Every structure is written in structure tokens, then in C-alpha cells.
């Protein structure tokens, strides 16, 4: 099953840009995922179990490394990536 996720990360820190960039870079390190980033959010597309596993790992890492963070996510079944 394919999954599409739109995710926004809001670190509760005055210097928030490095925290966001690090998260996106880690998502991009998984070549089996399609990751698209714009000014409002990051979209992740791929096989359901893999997407969920990567997000679980990277969100947990973000909490451990950077403290308080808000993640806002939308999960949609199927691959809705732009063609």
C-alpha cells in the first residue's frame, strides 16, 4: 500500500531553521522515499510501512535532540505525488 504524508515541523526554539533543515535532510537520506519540500510543508510518498517507520524514527530523534517540537501531519492513502 502506498502512502502520502504532508508534514510541517514547528520547533519551539528561536533558531528554528536548522532544526527543520536537519529533519528534511534525514528524510531525503532514504532514496526509496519521494520527498518534496516547499515553504509551507514537506510531502513524503512511498510504501506505507517504510514511510511510517522513517517518520517514527525521525520524529523521535527530533524530540530527543531538539526538545519541544510540534508536528502537524496529514496522512492520505495512495501515492498522490505530482507527476
Secondary structure, 3 states (H helix, E strand, C coil): CEEEEEEEEEECCCCCHHHHHHHHHHHHCCCCCEEEECCCCEEEEEEHHHHHHHHHHHHHHHHHHHCCEEEEEEEEECCCCCC
